[in-house]
Amino acid sequence: MSKLANSWLLGTAIVLSFAPVLIFQGKEFKATDSINITAIEEVKPGYKPWFSPIIKPSGGEVETFLFATQAAIGSGVTCYILGLYKGRTERRKADEAAISIDPDK
């Protein structure tokens, strides 16, 4: 890619990263769990959860760490699988090229 195309992609990524911060400036961001609990309590005040967590994290930092760890593991597995399939495809293409060059194999 050219430097101009890379610059445009980088600029677009930066704009898309900061757009929500600028658009929703001053608003409170909540986790979906707390939003859902509030909505359920409004619809059905006597609702009791089916189960509770076995281990409750001691604070928000621990929850954030666990979420980031889960995301890292998921992306690692995904990237490993993509790399595995990419390697298999390249190996298959190399084998086909070697066979077409030397038909005695």
C-alpha positions as CSV (number, residue, x, y, z in Angstrom):
1,M,0.0,0.0,0.0
2,S,1.1,3.5,-0.6
3,K,2.0,5.9,2.2
4,L,-1.1,8.0,1.4
5,A,-3.4,5.0,1.8
6,N,-1.7,4.1,5.1
7,S,-2.1,7.7,6.3
8,W,-5.8,7.6,5.4
9,L,-6.3,4.3,7.2
10,L,-4.5,5.6,10.3
11,G,-6.5,8.8,10.3
12,T,-9.8,7.0,10.0
13,A,-8.9,4.6,12.9
14,I,-8.0,7.6,15.1
15,V,-11.3,9.4,14.2
16,L,-13.3,6.2,14.9
17,S,-11.5,5.7,18.2
18,F,-12.2,9.2,19.5
19,A,-15.6,9.8,18.0
20,P,-17.6,8.1,20.8
21,V,-15.6,10.0,23.4
22,L,-16.5,13.3,21.8
23,I,-20.1,12.4,20.9
24,F,-21.0,11.1,24.4
25,Q,-19.0,13.6,26.4
26,G,-20.1,13.9,30.0
27,K,-22.3,10.8,29.9
28,E,-21.8,7.9,32.3
29,F,-20.7,4.6,30.8
30,K,-22.1,1.6,32.6
31,A,-21.6,-2.1,32.1
32,T,-24.3,-4.0,30.3
33,D,-24.9,-6.2,33.4
34,S,-25.9,-3.2,35.6
35,I,-28.0,-1.8,32.8
36,N,-29.8,-5.1,32.4
37,I,-30.4,-5.5,36.1
38,T,-31.9,-2.1,36.3
39,A,-34.2,-2.8,33.4
40,I,-35.3,-6.1,34.8
41,E,-36.0,-4.5,38.2
42,E,-38.2,-1.9,36.5
43,V,-40.2,-4.5,34.6
44,K,-40.5,-7.1,37.4
45,P,-39.6,-5.7,40.8
46,G,-39.7,-9.1,42.6
47,Y,-37.3,-10.8,40.2
48,K,-34.7,-13.1,41.8
49,P,-31.7,-14.2,39.8
50,W,-31.4,-17.9,38.9
51,F,-27.8,-18.1,40.2
52,S,-25.0,-15.9,41.6
53,P,-21.3,-15.9,40.8
54,I,-19.2,-18.5,42.6
55,I,-16.4,-16.1,43.2
56,K,-17.2,-12.4,43.3
57,P,-14.4,-10.1,42.1
58,S,-13.2,-7.8,44.9
59,G,-13.3,-4.7,42.7
60,G,-13.7,-3.1,39.3
61,E,-10.0,-3.5,38.6
62,V,-10.2,-7.3,39.0
63,E,-13.3,-7.4,36.7
64,T,-11.4,-5.3,34.1
65,F,-8.4,-7.6,34.4
66,L,-10.5,-10.7,33.9
67,F,-12.2,-9.2,30.9
68,A,-8.9,-8.2,29.3
69,T,-7.5,-11.6,30.0
70,Q,-10.5,-13.3,28.4
71,A,-10.2,-11.0,25.4
72,A,-6.4,-11.7,25.0
73,I,-7.0,-15.5,25.2
74,G,-9.8,-15.3,22.6
75,S,-7.7,-13.1,20.2
76,G,-4.7,-15.5,20.7
77,V,-6.8,-18.5,19.8
78,T,-8.3,-16.7,16.8
79,C,-5.0,-15.5,15.5
80,Y,-3.4,-19.0,16.0
81,I,-6.2,-20.6,13.9
82,L,-5.9,-18.0,11.2
83,G,-2.1,-18.4,11.1
84,L,-2.5,-22.2,11.0
85,Y,-4.9,-22.1,8.0
86,K,-2.7,-19.5,6.2
87,G,0.3,-21.7,6.7
88,R,-1.6,-24.8,5.4
89,T,-2.7,-22.8,2.3
90,E,0.9,-21.6,1.6
91,R,2.3,-25.1,2.0
92,R,-0.4,-26.5,-0.3
93,K,0.4,-23.9,-3.0
94,A,4.2,-24.6,-2.6
95,D,3.6,-28.3,-3.0
96,E,1.4,-27.8,-6.1
97,A,4.1,-25.5,-7.6
98,A,6.7,-28.2,-6.9
99,I,4.6,-30.9,-8.5
100,S,3.9,-28.8,-11.6
101,I,7.7,-28.1,-12.0
102,D,8.8,-31.7,-11.4
103,P,6.1,-34.2,-12.4
104,D,8.2,-37.2,-11.3
105,K,7.5,-36.5,-7.6
